[in-house]
Amino acid sequence: MNPASRPRYTQKQMRKGLFEVACPCCHASLKIDPATRAVIAHKVPEKPKPIEDLAAEVEKLKGAAGRREELFQKSLEQHKVQSQVLAKKFDELFKQAQADPDKEKPFKRDIDLD
């Protein structure tokens, strides 16, 4: 570490003893000696148990499978109907184009007039 980039401590802070700092990475509690600028103590925070009630978690997983199946079936139905919807939209626009062919003429550029 570059000495110029080290934090400056006052004499009063150094006399107080150890600093307690939270690690930004692992959220551990670090006790630092200002005189030596070294970590003296390190305490890792306790992590909560990942699963409190195993039976409840199993029920959630069973319910998740049902929800996935339901979403899949819904998506499958939409996919089946999508081709019909697109065909109807195409037919309607085709009828409009046949009814009034002069309405939507392509834009002519100056170079096309020569």
C-alpha positions in Angstrom: 0.0 0.0 0.0 1.3 3.4 -0.9 2.1 5.4 2.3 0.4 8.5 0.9 -2.9 6.6 0.4 -3.0 5.2 3.9 -5.6 6.8 6.2 -4.2 9.3 8.7 -5.0 8.8 12.4 -4.7 11.4 15.0 -2.8 10.8 18.3 -6.1 10.8 20.1 -7.5 8.0 17.9 -4.3 5.9 18.3 -4.5 6.2 22.1 -8.1 4.9 22.2 -7.1 1.4 21.1 -8.5 -0.8 18.5 -10.9 0.3 15.8 -13.8 -1.8 14.9 -14.6 -1.8 11.2 -17.1 -3.8 9.1 -15.6 -5.6 6.1 -17.4 -4.4 2.9 -16.9 -7.8 1.2 -17.9 -10.4 3.8 -19.5 -8.1 6.5 -17.2 -9.5 9.1 -16.2 -7.4 12.1 -12.6 -6.4 12.0 -10.6 -5.0 14.9 -7.7 -3.0 13.7 -4.7 -1.7 15.7 -4.0 1.9 14.6 -0.3 1.8 15.7 0.6 -1.2 13.6 -2.3 -0.9 11.1 -2.9 -4.6 11.3 -6.0 -6.7 11.8 -6.0 -8.0 15.3 -9.3 -9.8 15.5 -11.7 -11.0 12.9 -15.3 -12.1 13.6 -17.4 -13.6 10.9 -21.2 -12.9 11.2 -23.4 -15.8 11.8 -25.3 -16.8 8.7 -29.0 -17.7 9.0 -29.9 -21.3 8.5 -30.9 -21.9 4.9 -33.9 -24.0 5.7 -35.9 -23.6 8.9 -38.6 -26.2 8.3 -37.7 -28.9 5.9 -41.3 -30.1 5.4 -42.5 -26.6 4.5 -39.7 -26.3 1.9 -40.6 -29.6 0.4 -44.2 -28.4 0.0 -43.0 -25.2 -1.6 -41.0 -27.3 -4.1 -44.1 -29.5 -4.9 -46.2 -26.4 -5.4 -43.5 -24.9 -7.7 -43.7 -27.9 -10.0 -47.5 -27.4 -10.3 -47.0 -23.7 -11.1 -44.4 -24.5 -13.7 -46.8 -27.0 -15.4 -49.6 -24.5 -15.3 -47.5 -21.7 -16.9 -46.3 -24.2 -19.5 -49.8 -25.2 -20.5 -50.9 -21.5 -20.7 -47.9 -20.8 -23.0 -48.7 -23.8 -25.1 -52.3 -22.7 -25.6 -51.1 -19.2 -26.6 -48.7 -20.7 -29.0 -51.4 -22.8 -30.7 -53.7 -19.8 -31.1 -50.9 -17.4 -32.2 -50.8 -18.7 -35.8 -54.6 -18.3 -36.1 -54.4 -14.7 -34.8 -51.6 -13.8 -37.2 -53.5 -15.4 -40.1 -56.6 -13.3 -39.2 -54.6 -10.1 -39.0 -53.0 -10.8 -42.3 -56.4 -11.5 -44.0 -57.8 -8.3 -42.6 -54.9 -6.1 -43.7 -55.0 -7.9 -47.1 -58.7 -7.1 -47.5 -58.0 -3.4 -46.6 -55.2 -3.3 -49.2 -57.4 -4.9 -51.9 -60.3 -2.5 -51.1 -58.3 0.7 -51.6 -55.0 0.0 -53.4 -54.3 3.7 -54.1 -54.5 4.8 -50.5 -51.0 3.5 -49.5 -48.9 4.2 -52.5 -45.1 4.0 -51.9 -43.3 7.2 -51.5 -41.6 8.4 -54.7 -38.2 9.9 -54.5 -36.8 12.6 -56.8 -34.6 10.0 -58.5 -37.6 7.8 -59.3 -39.2 10.6 -61.4 -36.4 10.8 -63.9 
